[in-house]
Structures are given as C-alpha cells and as structure tokens.
Amino acid sequence: MRVSVVVPNYNKERTLRDCLSAVYAQTPPPAEVIVVDDASTDRSRQIAAEFPCTLLAFDANRGVSAARNAGAGRAGGEVLFFVDSDIALAPGALAAAVRTLKAYPDCGVVQGIYDLHPLYDDGPVEAYKTLFEHFWRRRATGLTSTTMFALTAVPKEVFDLVGGFDERLRDAEDVEFGTRLPQRYTIRVSDEIVGRHDDVDRLRPYLSELFRRAVTYAGAVVATRWDRPTATSGEAPADRAPHQVDLGSVVGMVSSGLTVASVPLILLSPWWAALPVTLIGAAVVADRHLLAFALRHRGPRFLLYAAGLRWLTHLTEFLGMGIGVSGALLRRIRALGARPTTVESRR
C-alpha cells in the first residue's frame, strides 16, 4: 500500500521540523508527504521547504478540517496517514498502520496513541494532559467507536466515501467524521502507532481549548443525532451507531457541576457540606484508574495536582456541554417554530 502522509500546520515552527524528520525516518518511507500550511505567520513554510514534501499554502486561515481535506485531495496513495505538526512519530508507525489495515480488511480507521512523555516537557499542565491522553488512548486499544485524527490512517476510498471533514468545524471535527463512517467499517486503536506530542502547557489555554471542544462536540455530535436519518441503501454513511459513552467521564462531569451548585446550600445548614464532599468523592471514584496511573508514574505529589486538574477539567466540560446542548435545543426550537404550517383548504 502506498501511504500519503498529510500534515496540517498552523504556526508550529517549534515542532514542524521534528514532525517531518520523524515522518521521513519511517521504514519504509511514505510515498509522499503533503504539508498544508493554514496561513501561518511564523517560519513554518521555510521549515517545510527544507524537506522534499509537497507544500500547499492557504492565503487565509481556514481551519484544520479544510487543511486535511486539501491534503487528502492532493494525495495519490491508497492510504492517507494524518499526523498533526506538533507530533513526532515513533519509528515504524506507518508500517504498523499498514499492517493493521491489511490484517483487518473491514478497518476503516486505525489511530495511534500518544507517548507517555511529551515531545517537549513544559511543565505540570502538559505533563497531566499527556499522561491523560496516553492513558485514555492506550485503554482504548483494539476496537473502539470514536475517531481522533492526530495520528491516524484511513484508506483513501473510505475517506472519499465519508466525504472528508466538515469544514465548518474547527473543534471536534475528527469525532464528527466518525459519526459518518458507514457501519460496516470498524475503528481501531493500535499501540504500535505512537507519537510524542507537544501539548498545551498553560492552564488558561488548556481550559479554553477544552471548553470550545465541548461546546462544538455537543452541537456537532450529540445534538445532530436527534435528526439522524435512517439508513436507506446501505451505502449511506449516516447510519453509524453512536460511539460508546464513557460513564466515568459522565459521572465526573455531572458530579463536578452539582458540587459547585450545592456549595451555597452550606449557608442554610452546615450539614449540607456532606453533599459536595460526597460528589467530589464520586468524581474521584469515577477517575480512580486514571489517578492510580498518575500515582504509579508521577508519584503522590503529582497525584494531588492531577486530581485537582481533573476535577477542573470535568467542570469545564460540564459547562461546555451544557451550553452546546442548550444552544442546539434553542436552534431546534426556533427551526420548528419557523416552519410554515400547511392549512388544508376546505371545499
């Protein structure tokens, strides 16, 4: 199988050279590498010019969905391997992706995992984010139901059948892609496809990114299932079954939101303090496996930090999901109210 590597990029001069060096170090090497620069204002294009890749340059920023679609449209390989420009692939990642696709002919998407250690260690926020992403992705090894495109291979014919990414989306676009994948194709996670990721390393940008993604996810993935059409011919990609719900995350999100809501009750009676304490305990229990993993790899001090940041993560996702679903419901109500009513004429 000929592999075309597609690298969407926006202002990643810090990591782009590492990313492309790792791609060209793969054995066997890819048939072609396509870098799609989404109107970067840094030295990204000069760095890409150091490599024998095809460079597609946008005049205006259009988002990662448009960048990936442009790269896929230019690609000539049977397999598209998407890797973000802030990830350096481990040796053998491309070969592992091809092996998986050959071993499972029904596999429509095979995605990798993040290394436990970041590409650059920039502090505790990034350490937590990388540890969580590694834990979550490695836990999903094998068959899964959610698509994440940071380091992912797709047969080109499958990508074309799905119709590419929704260019209206700048967050959660990869998850939304999976909702349109025909049911007959499976989604797999391989722990042989590994990349070191340079993740967000400051608290405010991390929470902001998390909030935006939750809002978009709620509107583009959760709410759209209310209007999901039924399957017809068998070729339509709209009949994808909903991906599995992570019960632990749901418990964590709900308990964190209720914790904040219940704090004012303490003013009525000190006995109400038992409620937020219980809710916090429920969140800890829901995340016990992740927290135990943090303890094993980072020690007790980091465990306390990770527990606090995990709770804050749940609260941010709770708020984002709530706003996203509420906005989708409001749009749905307005659309229903705007529909013209047909009055049957009487003879």
ABEGO torsion letter per residue (X at the ends): XBBBBBBBBBGAAAAAAAAAAAAAABOBBBABBBBBBBGBABAAAAAAAABABBBBBBABBAEAAAAAAAAAAABABABBBBBBAABBBBBGAAAAAAAAAAABAABABBBBBBBABBABBAEAAAAAAAAAAAAAAAAABEBBABBBAABBBBBAAAAAAAGEBBAABABGAAAAAAAABBAABBBBBBAABBBBBBBBABAAAAAAAAAAAAAAAAAAAAAAAAABBBBBAGABAAABBBBBBBAAAAAAAAAAAAAAAAAAAAAABAAAAAAAAAAAAAAAAAAAAAAAAAAAAAEAAAAAAAAAAAAAAAAAAAAAAAAAAAAAAAAAAAAAAABBBBBBBBX
